[in-house]
Amino acid sequence: AGLNVGLGSGDDREAIRENRRRAIEAVAPGAQLVTLHQVHSPLAIPVVFGDKWTQSGQLAQIFAFMALPFTLNFFASPALGAAGASRALMFLGGTQLAMTAIFTLVAAPHGLYAIAWAYVLRAYLTLPLQVAMLKRISGIGLTDTMMAVWEPLVASGIMGLFVHFTLAEVTLVTSNPLAQLILVAGSGAFVYGVALLALSQTWRRLLIGTARRALA
């Protein structure tokens, strides 16, 4: 009961739920695109920062699996804060911090990549706790969240697979690392945009409306 503080009326809960859904729908496509572009980070980071940063590119590729928890976690704190659930926020943050510390200590003897995978695992293990708290305090359930995020999530997955399987093909087209990066990033963004428009009626309406205003 101590976590269930600061709740407003049913109308307040509905407003919080609707505002969070709209916020996720608006921001999730960009967040998913940025996160999934880490798939080609082993190519991008050496080009931008030099060969000595190659290992960072491989780490970023691991963190690409953070696409879903990153997007959802970005809105969890504001939603809980809007509901006045400061104790829940402290509990969630403390749990995430404690598990991060424990997982890091366990993974540390196995190297840097093990620590990265441990962090990704921790994010997914604490995600159900976050979802349960949001449901209890603000009425925002897993169904509400997934309805708002599934379209960009699927589109980003399609883009990630496309980039993964075309990286080798791009090297046959050109041996220039910068040209390879431009081809991969550009084609990946194009595939993501097409997939998102094919899946999302909301973004199709937005594109049509923007085009009509531009041509008016």
C-alpha positions as CSV (number, residue, x, y, z in Angstrom):
1,A,0.0,0.0,0.0
2,G,2.9,2.3,0.7
3,L,3.8,2.4,-3.0
4,N,0.3,3.3,-4.0
5,V,0.4,6.9,-3.1
6,G,-0.6,10.1,-4.8
7,L,-3.3,8.6,-7.0
8,G,-5.9,10.9,-8.4
9,S,-9.4,10.3,-9.7
10,G,-10.3,7.9,-12.5
11,D,-10.2,10.8,-14.9
12,D,-6.6,11.6,-13.8
13,R,-5.5,8.0,-14.3
14,E,-7.1,8.0,-17.8
15,A,-5.4,11.3,-18.7
16,I,-2.1,9.9,-17.6
17,R,-2.6,6.7,-19.6
18,E,-3.6,8.6,-22.7
19,N,-0.8,11.2,-22.5
20,R,1.8,8.4,-22.0
21,R,0.4,6.5,-25.0
22,R,0.6,9.6,-27.2
23,A,4.1,10.4,-26.0
24,I,5.3,6.9,-26.7
25,E,3.7,6.9,-30.2
26,A,5.4,10.2,-31.0
27,V,8.8,9.5,-29.6
28,A,9.2,5.7,-30.0
29,P,9.9,5.7,-33.7
30,G,12.9,8.0,-33.2
31,A,14.2,6.2,-30.2
32,Q,13.9,2.8,-31.9
33,L,15.6,4.1,-35.0
34,V,18.6,5.5,-33.1
35,T,18.9,2.4,-30.9
36,L,18.7,-0.1,-33.8
37,H,21.2,1.9,-35.9
38,Q,23.7,0.5,-33.3
39,V,23.5,-2.7,-35.4
40,H,26.0,-1.1,-37.9
41,S,28.0,0.6,-35.2
42,P,31.0,-1.7,-35.7
43,L,31.3,0.0,-39.1
44,A,30.3,3.5,-38.0
45,I,32.5,4.0,-34.9
46,P,35.9,3.2,-36.5
47,V,35.0,5.6,-39.5
48,V,34.0,8.4,-37.2
49,F,36.4,8.0,-34.3
50,G,39.2,5.8,-35.6
51,D,40.3,2.2,-35.5
52,K,41.2,2.4,-31.8
53,W,37.5,2.7,-31.0
54,T,36.5,-0.5,-32.8
55,Q,35.7,-2.3,-29.6
56,S,33.2,0.4,-28.7
57,G,31.4,-0.4,-31.9
58,Q,31.0,-4.0,-30.9
59,L,29.7,-3.0,-27.5
60,A,27.2,-0.7,-29.1
61,Q,25.9,-3.6,-31.2
62,I,25.2,-5.5,-27.9
63,F,23.3,-2.5,-26.6
64,A,21.1,-2.5,-29.7
65,F,19.1,-5.1,-27.8
66,M,18.1,-2.4,-25.3
67,A,15.7,-0.9,-27.9
68,L,12.5,-2.0,-26.1
69,P,13.4,-1.4,-22.4
70,F,15.1,1.9,-23.4
71,T,12.0,3.2,-25.0
72,L,9.6,2.1,-22.2
73,N,11.9,3.1,-19.4
74,F,12.2,6.6,-20.9
75,F,8.5,7.2,-20.1
76,A,8.2,5.2,-16.8
77,S,9.6,7.9,-14.5
78,P,7.4,10.7,-15.9
79,A,4.3,8.6,-15.7
80,L,5.0,7.5,-12.1
81,G,5.9,11.0,-11.2
82,A,2.6,12.4,-12.7
83,A,0.8,9.9,-10.5
84,G,2.6,11.2,-7.4
85,A,4.3,7.8,-6.8
86,S,7.6,9.0,-5.5
87,R,8.0,5.9,-3.3
88,A,7.5,3.6,-6.3
89,L,10.1,5.6,-8.2
90,M,12.6,5.2,-5.5
91,F,11.9,1.5,-5.2
92,L,12.2,0.9,-8.9
93,G,15.4,3.0,-9.2
94,G,16.9,1.3,-6.2
95,T,16.1,-2.2,-7.6
96,Q,17.6,-1.3,-10.9
97,L,20.7,0.1,-9.3
98,A,21.1,-3.0,-7.0
99,M,20.7,-5.5,-9.8
100,T,23.1,-3.6,-12.0
101,A,25.7,-3.7,-9.3
102,I,25.2,-7.4,-8.7
103,F,25.1,-8.4,-12.4
104,T,28.3,-6.3,-13.0
105,L,30.2,-8.0,-10.2
106,V,29.2,-11.4,-11.5
107,A,30.1,-10.6,-15.1
108,A,33.2,-8.6,-14.4
109,P,35.6,-11.6,-14.3
110,H,34.4,-12.6,-17.8
111,G,35.3,-9.3,-19.5
112,L,33.8,-6.2,-20.9
113,Y,31.4,-7.9,-23.3
114,A,30.0,-10.0,-20.5
115,I,29.3,-6.9,-18.5
116,A,27.4,-5.4,-21.5
117,W,25.3,-8.5,-21.9
118,A,24.6,-8.5,-18.1
119,Y,23.3,-4.9,-18.3
120,V,21.0,-5.8,-21.1
121,L,19.7,-8.8,-19.1
122,R,19.2,-6.7,-16.1
123,A,17.1,-4.3,-18.2
124,Y,14.7,-7.0,-19.3
125,L,14.5,-8.6,-15.8
126,T,13.4,-5.3,-14.2
127,L,11.0,-4.5,-17.0
128,P,8.1,-6.6,-15.6
129,L,8.5,-4.8,-12.3
130,Q,8.2,-1.5,-14.0
131,V,5.1,-2.6,-16.0
132,A,3.5,-4.0,-12.8
133,M,4.1,-0.7,-10.9
134,L,2.7,1.4,-13.8
135,K,-0.4,-0.8,-13.9
136,R,-1.0,-0.6,-10.2
137,I,-0.4,3.1,-9.8
138,S,-1.5,4.7,-13.0
139,G,-3.6,2.0,-14.6
140,I,-1.2,1.8,-17.6
141,G,-0.9,-1.9,-18.4
142,L,1.3,-3.9,-20.7
143,T,-1.4,-4.0,-23.3
144,D,-1.6,-0.2,-23.4
145,T,2.2,0.1,-23.7
146,M,2.6,-2.5,-26.4
147,M,-0.3,-1.1,-28.5
148,A,1.7,2.2,-28.5
149,V,5.1,0.7,-29.2
150,W,4.6,-2.4,-31.4
151,E,4.7,-0.7,-34.8
152,P,8.0,1.1,-34.4
153,L,9.4,-2.0,-32.6
154,V,8.5,-4.3,-35.5
155,A,9.8,-1.7,-38.0
156,S,13.1,-1.4,-36.2
157,G,13.4,-5.2,-36.1
158,I,12.9,-5.3,-39.8
159,M,15.5,-2.6,-40.3
160,G,18.0,-4.4,-37.9
161,L,17.7,-7.7,-39.9
162,F,18.1,-5.8,-43.2
163,V,21.2,-4.1,-42.0
164,H,22.6,-7.2,-40.5
165,F,22.3,-9.3,-43.7
166,T,23.4,-6.5,-46.1
167,L,26.6,-5.5,-44.3
168,A,28.6,-8.1,-46.2
169,E,27.0,-7.2,-49.5
170,V,27.9,-3.6,-49.1
171,T,31.6,-4.4,-48.9
172,L,31.3,-5.9,-52.4
173,V,30.0,-2.6,-53.7
174,T,32.7,-0.4,-52.3
175,S,35.8,-0.8,-50.2
176,N,35.6,2.8,-48.9
177,P,34.5,2.6,-45.2
178,L,32.8,6.0,-45.3
179,A,30.9,5.1,-48.5
180,Q,29.9,1.7,-46.8
181,L,28.6,3.6,-43.8
182,I,26.5,6.0,-45.9
183,L,25.0,3.1,-47.9
184,V,24.2,1.1,-44.8
185,A,22.8,3.9,-42.7
186,G,20.8,5.4,-45.6
187,S,19.3,2.1,-46.8
188,G,18.6,1.1,-43.2
189,A,16.7,4.4,-42.5
190,F,14.8,4.0,-45.7
191,V,13.7,0.4,-44.9
192,Y,12.7,1.6,-41.4
193,G,10.6,4.4,-42.8
194,V,8.8,2.2,-45.3
195,A,8.1,-0.5,-42.7
196,L,6.8,2.0,-40.2
197,L,4.5,3.6,-42.8
198,A,3.3,0.2,-43.9
199,L,2.5,-0.8,-40.3
200,S,1.3,2.5,-38.7
201,Q,-1.9,4.2,-39.8
202,T,-1.0,7.1,-37.4
203,W,2.3,7.8,-39.3
204,R,0.6,7.4,-42.7
205,R,-1.9,10.1,-41.7
206,L,0.9,12.3,-40.4
207,L,2.8,12.0,-43.7
208,I,-0.2,12.7,-45.8
209,G,-1.2,15.7,-43.7
210,T,2.3,17.1,-43.8
211,A,2.5,16.6,-47.6
212,R,-0.9,18.3,-48.1
213,R,0.2,21.3,-46.0
214,A,3.5,21.5,-47.9
215,L,1.7,21.5,-51.3
216,A,-1.1,23.8,-50.2
